[in-house]
Amino acid sequence: MIGASMVVGVMFVFGFLSIALVGLLTVLALAVMIMAFVGAYCTFRKRCFMLALAGAICSAMSITFLAGVLAAVFLALRESEFDGRGPKEPVK
């Protein structure tokens, strides 16, 4: 009887931890995808180079690894085309 309750207790704890781990990984994946979208927006607007590069790196961390690596390489080659303004500087 004691052994069976311990097994049930261990299964409950590991089941909860696995659900929590899946939830954490989902939140992290969503954060990476949002950063990739922000980087793509900055790339199309040719604004903040660092956010665009961070978005390309986040894209490489997701399922589109090859596209993210290529985006980071092409961004590094075209850094001079971006405005030097950061996100808080006023537009002239």
TORLOLUM-576924 format. One record per residue: y, z, x of N, C-alpha, C, O in turn; residue number from 1. Coordinates in Angstrom, 1 decimal, decimal comma. Atoms other than C-alpha are relative to their C-alpha. Example, Ala and Ser with C-alpha at 12.3 -4.5 7.8 and 13.67 -1.06 7.14 Angstrom:
+--------+--------+--------+--------+--------+--------+--------+--------+--------+--------+--------+--------+-----+
|     ny |     nz |     nx |    cay |    caz |    cax |     cy |     cz |     cx |     oy |     oz |     ox | seq |
+--------+--------+--------+--------+--------+--------+--------+--------+--------+--------+--------+--------+-----+
|   -1,2 |    0,0 |    0,9 |   -4,5 |    7,8 |   12,3 |    1,2 |    0,0 |    0,9 |    1,2 |    0,7 |    1,9 |   1 |
|   -1,1 |    0,0 |   -0,9 |   -1,1 |    7,1 |   13,7 |    1,1 |    0,8 |   -0,8 |    2,2 |    0,9 |   -0,3 |   2 |
+--------+--------+--------+--------+--------+--------+--------+--------+--------+--------+--------+--------+-----+
//
This chain:
+--------+--------+--------+--------+--------+--------+--------+--------+--------+--------+--------+--------+-----+
|     ny |     nz |     nx |    cay |    caz |    cax |     cy |     cz |     cx |     oy |     oz |     ox | seq |
+--------+--------+--------+--------+--------+--------+--------+--------+--------+--------+--------+--------+-----+
|   -1,2 |    0,0 |    0,8 |    0,0 |    0,0 |    0,0 |    1,3 |    0,0 |    0,9 |    2,2 |   -0,7 |    0,6 |   1 |
|   -1,2 |   -0,1 |   -0,9 |    2,5 |    0,9 |    2,8 |    0,1 |   -1,3 |    0,7 |    1,2 |   -1,8 |    0,9 |   2 |
|   -0,1 |    1,3 |   -0,7 |    1,6 |   -2,3 |    4,7 |    0,5 |   -1,1 |   -0,8 |    1,3 |   -1,9 |   -0,4 |   3 |
|   -0,4 |    1,1 |    0,9 |    2,1 |   -4,5 |    1,7 |    1,5 |    0,1 |   -0,3 |    2,2 |   -0,9 |   -0,3 |   4 |
|   -1,5 |   -0,2 |    0,2 |    5,6 |   -3,0 |    1,0 |    0,8 |   -0,3 |    1,2 |    1,9 |   -0,8 |    1,1 |   5 |
|   -0,8 |    0,4 |   -1,2 |    6,6 |   -3,5 |    4,6 |    0,0 |   -1,5 |    0,2 |    1,1 |   -2,0 |    0,6 |   6 |
|    0,1 |    1,4 |   -0,1 |    5,5 |   -7,1 |    4,5 |    1,1 |   -0,6 |   -1,0 |    1,8 |   -1,5 |   -0,6 |   7 |
|   -1,0 |    0,4 |    1,0 |    7,6 |   -7,6 |    1,3 |    1,4 |    0,2 |    0,5 |    2,3 |   -0,6 |    0,4 |   8 |
|   -1,3 |   -0,3 |   -0,5 |   10,5 |   -5,9 |    2,9 |    0,5 |   -0,9 |    1,1 |    1,6 |   -1,3 |    1,2 |   9 |
|   -0,3 |    0,9 |   -1,1 |   10,3 |   -8,0 |    6,1 |    0,3 |   -1,4 |   -0,6 |    1,2 |   -2,0 |   -0,1 |  10 |
|   -0,3 |    1,4 |    0,6 |   10,1 |  -11,2 |    4,0 |    1,3 |    0,0 |   -0,7 |    2,0 |   -1,0 |   -0,6 |  11 |
|   -1,3 |   -0,1 |    0,6 |   13,1 |  -10,1 |    2,0 |    1,1 |   -0,1 |    1,0 |    2,1 |   -0,9 |    0,8 |  12 |
|   -1,1 |    0,0 |   -1,0 |   15,2 |   -9,5 |    5,1 |    0,1 |   -1,3 |    0,7 |    1,2 |   -1,9 |    0,8 |  13 |
|   -0,1 |    1,3 |   -0,7 |   14,2 |  -12,7 |    6,8 |    0,4 |   -1,1 |   -1,0 |    1,0 |   -2,1 |   -0,6 |  14 |
|   -0,5 |    0,9 |    1,0 |   14,7 |  -14,6 |    3,6 |    1,5 |    0,0 |   -0,2 |    2,1 |   -1,1 |   -0,3 |  15 |
|   -1,4 |   -0,1 |    0,1 |   18,2 |  -13,3 |    3,3 |    0,7 |   -0,5 |    1,2 |    1,7 |   -1,2 |    1,1 |  16 |
|   -0,6 |    0,5 |   -1,2 |   18,9 |  -14,0 |    6,9 |    0,0 |   -1,6 |    0,1 |    0,9 |   -2,2 |    0,6 |  17 |
|    0,1 |    1,4 |    0,0 |   17,7 |  -17,6 |    6,5 |    1,0 |   -0,6 |   -0,9 |    1,6 |   -1,7 |   -0,6 |  18 |
|   -1,0 |    0,5 |    0,9 |   19,9 |  -18,1 |    3,5 |    1,4 |    0,1 |    0,6 |    2,2 |   -0,8 |    0,4 |  19 |
|   -1,3 |   -0,3 |   -0,7 |   22,9 |  -16,6 |    5,4 |    0,2 |   -1,0 |    1,1 |    1,3 |   -1,5 |    1,3 |  20 |
|   -0,2 |    0,9 |   -1,1 |   22,2 |  -18,9 |    8,3 |    0,2 |   -1,4 |   -0,5 |    1,1 |   -2,1 |    0,1 |  21 |
|   -0,2 |    1,3 |    0,6 |   22,0 |  -22,0 |    6,2 |    1,5 |   -0,1 |   -0,6 |    2,1 |   -1,1 |   -0,4 |  22 |
|   -1,4 |    0,0 |    0,5 |   25,3 |  -21,0 |    4,5 |    1,0 |   -0,1 |    1,2 |    2,0 |   -0,8 |    1,0 |  23 |
|   -0,8 |    0,0 |   -1,1 |   26,9 |  -20,4 |    7,9 |    0,1 |   -1,4 |    0,6 |    1,1 |   -1,9 |    1,0 |  24 |
|    0,0 |    1,4 |   -0,5 |   25,8 |  -23,8 |    9,2 |    0,6 |   -1,0 |   -0,9 |    1,3 |   -2,0 |   -0,4 |  25 |
|   -0,7 |    0,9 |    0,9 |   27,1 |  -25,5 |    6,1 |    1,5 |    0,1 |    0,1 |    2,2 |   -0,9 |    0,1 |  26 |
|   -1,4 |   -0,2 |   -0,2 |   30,5 |  -23,9 |    6,5 |    0,5 |   -0,7 |    1,3 |    1,5 |   -1,3 |    1,4 |  27 |
|   -0,4 |    0,6 |   -1,3 |   30,6 |  -25,0 |   10,2 |   -0,1 |   -1,5 |   -0,1 |    0,8 |   -2,2 |    0,5 |  28 |
|    0,1 |    1,4 |    0,1 |   29,5 |  -28,5 |    9,3 |    1,2 |   -0,5 |   -0,8 |    1,8 |   -1,6 |   -0,5 |  29 |
|   -1,2 |    0,4 |    0,7 |   32,3 |  -28,7 |    6,7 |    1,3 |    0,1 |    0,8 |    2,1 |   -0,8 |    0,7 |  30 |
|   -1,1 |   -0,1 |   -0,9 |   34,8 |  -27,5 |    9,2 |    0,1 |   -1,1 |    1,0 |    1,2 |   -1,6 |    1,3 |  31 |
|    0,1 |    1,1 |   -0,9 |   33,7 |  -30,1 |   11,7 |    0,4 |   -1,3 |   -0,7 |    1,2 |   -2,1 |   -0,1 |  32 |
|   -0,4 |    1,2 |    0,8 |   34,0 |  -32,8 |    9,0 |    1,4 |   -0,1 |   -0,3 |    2,0 |   -1,1 |   -0,2 |  33 |
|   -1,4 |   -0,1 |    0,4 |   37,4 |  -31,7 |    7,9 |    0,9 |   -0,3 |    1,3 |    1,9 |   -1,1 |    1,2 |  34 |
|   -0,7 |    0,3 |   -1,3 |   38,6 |  -31,8 |   11,6 |   -0,1 |   -1,4 |    0,4 |    0,8 |   -2,0 |    0,9 |  35 |
|    0,1 |    1,5 |   -0,3 |   37,2 |  -35,3 |   12,0 |    0,9 |   -0,8 |   -0,9 |    1,5 |   -1,8 |   -0,4 |  36 |
|   -0,9 |    0,7 |    0,9 |   39,1 |  -36,4 |    8,9 |    1,5 |    0,1 |    0,5 |    2,3 |   -0,8 |    0,4 |  37 |
|   -1,4 |   -0,3 |   -0,5 |   42,4 |  -34,8 |   10,3 |    0,2 |   -0,9 |    1,2 |    1,3 |   -1,4 |    1,3 |  38 |
|   -0,2 |    0,8 |   -1,2 |   41,8 |  -36,5 |   13,6 |    0,1 |   -1,5 |   -0,3 |    0,9 |   -2,2 |    0,3 |  39 |
|   -0,2 |    1,4 |    0,4 |   41,3 |  -39,9 |   11,9 |    1,3 |   -0,3 |   -0,6 |    1,9 |   -1,4 |   -0,4 |  40 |
|   -1,3 |    0,1 |    0,5 |   44,5 |  -39,4 |   10,0 |    1,0 |   -0,1 |    1,1 |    1,9 |   -1,0 |    1,1 |  41 |
|   -1,0 |    0,1 |   -1,2 |   46,4 |  -38,7 |   13,2 |   -0,2 |   -1,2 |    0,8 |    0,8 |   -1,7 |    1,4 |  42 |
|    0,2 |    1,3 |   -0,7 |   44,8 |  -41,7 |   14,8 |    0,6 |   -1,2 |   -0,7 |    1,3 |   -2,0 |    0,0 |  43 |
|   -0,6 |    1,2 |    0,7 |   45,9 |  -44,1 |   12,1 |    1,5 |    0,1 |    0,0 |    2,1 |   -0,9 |    0,0 |  44 |
|   -1,5 |   -0,2 |    0,0 |   49,4 |  -42,6 |   12,1 |    0,6 |   -0,1 |    1,4 |    1,8 |   -0,2 |    1,6 |  45 |
|   -0,3 |    0,0 |   -1,4 |   49,4 |  -42,6 |   15,9 |    1,0 |    1,1 |    0,3 |    2,0 |    0,9 |    1,0 |  46 |
|   -0,9 |   -1,2 |   -0,2 |   51,0 |  -39,1 |   15,9 |   -0,6 |    0,8 |    1,1 |   -0,5 |    0,5 |    2,3 |  47 |
|    0,4 |   -1,1 |   -0,9 |   49,5 |  -36,1 |   17,6 |   -1,3 |   -0,4 |    0,7 |   -2,4 |   -0,4 |    0,1 |  48 |
|    1,2 |    0,5 |   -0,7 |   47,1 |  -37,3 |   20,3 |   -1,1 |    1,1 |    0,1 |   -2,3 |    0,7 |    0,0 |  49 |
|    1,0 |   -1,1 |   -0,2 |   45,4 |  -33,9 |   20,8 |   -0,8 |    0,2 |   -1,3 |   -2,0 |    0,4 |   -1,2 |  50 |
|    0,7 |   -0,1 |    1,3 |   44,5 |  -33,7 |   17,1 |   -0,9 |   -1,2 |   -0,2 |   -2,0 |   -1,0 |   -0,7 |  51 |
|    0,8 |    1,2 |    0,1 |   43,2 |  -37,2 |   17,2 |   -1,2 |    0,1 |    0,9 |   -2,3 |   -0,3 |    0,5 |  52 |
|    1,1 |   -0,1 |   -0,9 |   41,1 |  -36,5 |   20,2 |   -1,0 |    1,1 |   -0,5 |   -2,2 |    1,0 |   -0,3 |  53 |
|    0,9 |   -1,1 |    0,5 |   39,8 |  -33,2 |   18,7 |   -0,8 |   -0,6 |   -1,2 |   -2,0 |   -0,2 |   -1,4 |  54 |
|    0,8 |    0,6 |    1,1 |   38,8 |  -35,2 |   15,6 |   -1,1 |   -0,9 |    0,5 |   -2,2 |   -1,0 |   -0,1 |  55 |
|    1,1 |    0,9 |   -0,6 |   36,9 |  -37,8 |   17,7 |   -1,1 |    0,9 |    0,6 |   -2,3 |    0,5 |    0,4 |  56 |
|    1,0 |   -0,8 |   -0,6 |   35,1 |  -35,0 |   19,5 |   -0,8 |    0,7 |   -1,2 |   -2,0 |    0,8 |   -1,1 |  57 |
|    0,8 |   -0,5 |    1,2 |   34,2 |  -33,4 |   16,1 |   -0,8 |   -1,0 |   -0,6 |   -1,9 |   -0,7 |   -1,1 |  58 |
|    0,8 |    1,1 |    0,6 |   33,0 |  -36,7 |   14,9 |   -1,3 |   -0,2 |    0,9 |   -2,3 |   -0,5 |    0,4 |  59 |
|    1,2 |    0,1 |   -0,9 |   30,7 |  -36,8 |   18,0 |   -1,0 |    1,1 |   -0,2 |   -2,1 |    1,0 |    0,1 |  60 |
|    0,8 |   -1,2 |    0,3 |   29,4 |  -33,4 |   17,0 |   -0,8 |   -0,1 |   -1,3 |   -1,7 |    0,6 |   -1,5 |  61 |
|    0,7 |    0,2 |    1,3 |   28,3 |  -34,7 |   13,6 |   -1,1 |   -1,0 |    0,2 |   -1,6 |   -1,3 |    1,3 |  62 |
|    1,1 |    0,9 |    0,0 |   25,7 |  -37,2 |   12,6 |    0,4 |   -1,4 |    0,7 |   -0,5 |   -2,2 |    1,1 |  63 |
|   -0,4 |    1,2 |   -0,6 |   27,8 |  -40,1 |   13,9 |    0,4 |    0,2 |    1,5 |    1,5 |   -0,1 |    1,9 |  64 |
|   -0,2 |   -0,3 |   -1,4 |   27,4 |  -39,2 |   17,5 |    0,6 |   -1,2 |    0,8 |    1,6 |   -1,1 |    1,5 |  65 |
|   -0,5 |    1,1 |   -0,8 |   27,8 |  -42,7 |   19,0 |    1,4 |   -0,5 |   -0,4 |    2,2 |   -0,8 |    0,5 |  66 |
|   -1,3 |    0,4 |    0,4 |   30,8 |  -43,6 |   16,9 |    1,1 |    1,0 |    0,5 |    2,2 |    0,6 |    0,8 |  67 |
|   -1,0 |   -1,0 |   -0,5 |   32,5 |  -40,3 |   17,9 |    0,2 |   -0,1 |    1,5 |    1,4 |    0,0 |    1,9 |  68 |
|   -0,2 |    0,2 |   -1,5 |   31,9 |  -40,9 |   21,6 |    0,8 |   -1,2 |    0,2 |    1,7 |   -1,2 |    1,1 |  69 |
|   -0,9 |    1,2 |   -0,2 |   33,3 |  -44,4 |   21,3 |    1,4 |    0,2 |   -0,4 |    2,3 |   -0,3 |    0,2 |  70 |
|   -1,4 |   -0,3 |    0,4 |   36,3 |  -43,1 |   19,4 |    0,7 |    0,8 |    1,0 |    1,9 |    0,5 |    1,3 |  71 |
|   -0,7 |   -0,8 |   -1,1 |   37,0 |  -40,6 |   22,1 |    0,3 |   -0,8 |    1,2 |    1,4 |   -0,6 |    1,8 |  72 |
|   -0,2 |    0,9 |   -1,1 |   36,7 |  -43,2 |   24,8 |    1,2 |   -0,9 |   -0,3 |    2,1 |   -1,0 |    0,6 |  73 |
|   -1,1 |    0,9 |    0,4 |   39,0 |  -45,6 |   23,0 |    1,3 |    0,7 |   -0,1 |    2,4 |    0,2 |    0,2 |  74 |
|   -1,2 |   -0,8 |    0,1 |   41,5 |  -42,9 |   22,3 |    0,5 |    0,4 |    1,3 |    1,8 |    0,3 |    1,6 |  75 |
|   -0,4 |   -0,3 |   -1,3 |   41,6 |  -41,9 |   25,9 |    0,6 |   -1,2 |    0,7 |    1,6 |   -1,1 |    1,5 |  76 |
|   -0,6 |    1,2 |   -0,6 |   42,3 |  -45,5 |   26,9 |    1,4 |   -0,3 |   -0,6 |    2,2 |   -0,9 |    0,0 |  77 |
|   -1,3 |    0,4 |    0,7 |   45,2 |  -45,8 |   24,3 |    0,9 |    1,2 |   -0,2 |    1,7 |    1,2 |   -1,1 |  78 |
|   -0,9 |   -1,2 |    0,2 |   46,9 |  -42,4 |   24,8 |    1,4 |   -0,4 |    0,1 |    2,2 |    0,3 |   -0,6 |  79 |
|   -1,5 |    0,3 |   -0,2 |   50,2 |  -44,1 |   25,8 |    0,6 |   -0,5 |   -1,3 |    1,8 |   -0,5 |   -1,5 |  80 |
|   -0,5 |    0,5 |    1,2 |   50,5 |  -45,6 |   22,3 |    0,4 |    1,1 |   -1,0 |    1,0 |    0,8 |   -2,0 |  81 |
|   -0,3 |   -1,1 |    0,9 |   50,8 |  -42,2 |   20,6 |    1,4 |    0,5 |    0,3 |    1,9 |    0,5 |    1,4 |  82 |
|   -1,3 |   -0,6 |   -0,1 |   54,1 |  -40,5 |   19,9 |   -0,3 |    1,3 |    0,8 |   -1,4 |    1,9 |    0,7 |  83 |
|    0,1 |   -1,2 |   -0,7 |   54,7 |  -37,5 |   22,1 |    0,3 |    1,2 |   -0,9 |    0,1 |    2,4 |   -0,4 |  84 |
|   -0,3 |   -1,1 |    0,9 |   55,7 |  -35,4 |   19,1 |   -1,3 |    0,7 |   -0,4 |   -2,3 |    0,1 |   -0,7 |  85 |
|    1,1 |   -0,8 |    0,6 |   53,5 |  -32,6 |   18,0 |    0,2 |    0,2 |   -1,5 |    1,1 |   -0,5 |   -2,0 |  86 |
|   -0,1 |   -0,1 |    1,5 |   53,0 |  -31,5 |   14,4 |    1,3 |    0,7 |   -0,5 |    1,6 |    0,6 |   -1,7 |  87 |
|   -1,1 |   -0,8 |    0,5 |   56,1 |  -29,3 |   14,3 |    1,4 |   -0,6 |    0,4 |    2,4 |   -0,1 |    0,0 |  88 |
|   -1,3 |    0,7 |   -0,5 |   58,8 |  -31,6 |   15,9 |    0,5 |   -0,9 |   -1,2 |   -0,3 |   -1,5 |   -1,8 |  89 |
|   -0,5 |    0,8 |    1,1 |   61,1 |  -33,3 |   13,4 |    0,0 |   -1,5 |    0,3 |    0,0 |   -1,9 |    1,5 |  90 |
|    0,0 |    1,4 |   -0,1 |   61,0 |  -37,0 |   12,8 |    1,4 |   -0,5 |    0,1 |    2,3 |   -0,1 |   -0,6 |  91 |
|   -1,4 |    0,5 |   -0,2 |   64,0 |  -39,0 |   14,0 |    0,3 |   -1,1 |   -1,0 |    1,4 |   -1,6 |   -0,9 |  92 |
+--------+--------+--------+--------+--------+--------+--------+--------+--------+--------+--------+--------+-----+
//
